[in-house]
Amino acid sequence: MPKACNLQKGNVVSINDQIYQVKTIEVHTPSARGANTLYKVRFNNVASGQKLDETYKGNDVLEEVDLERRSASFLYQDQSLYTFMDSENYEQYTLSKDYLEAQVQWLQDGLEGITVLLLNGNPLCIELPAAMDLEITETAPALKGASATNRTKPATLSNGVVVQVPEYLATGEIIRVNTETGKFMSRAKG
């Protein structure tokens, strides 16, 4: 039974006998003393895809749904359907683009380290690896004489995603990107 203050994106909970997945969480901390921190949570109904917005106090308790977690890899995309293969028993799971939303930009053929969440044997959603190593395929050259270390520039990665990177990076370098935020983390360790 997680408290609202412990919810994370991707958690699956039961609300009014319906199963919802947490999509976004906004934390609102009031400036008045003694006021409760509020958690505005956007859920997606797992069955219908319908959105639900709820606001909770930090100590409010939600009913967590017990899910089976299976390690999988991404196999292929067929129109708006994405197929994953279980790493142990080679069973295949298919999810539509509607359930995956922004996660599809990170999917590449053969990507491993994915967790498929199952309820009664049916796939609900996936969890991506927290970070991925990708090659910069296009970016502006570094500016000569630029001394500020926190300046960034856009870079297109091998999967087509554009992220902000430090301006000392060049085309062809491999970088580590956070799949949750879509932000540059570091150079990949080679």
Order of alpha helices (4+ residues) and beta strands (2+ residues): beta-beta-beta-beta-beta-beta-beta-beta-alpha-beta-beta-beta-beta-beta-beta-beta
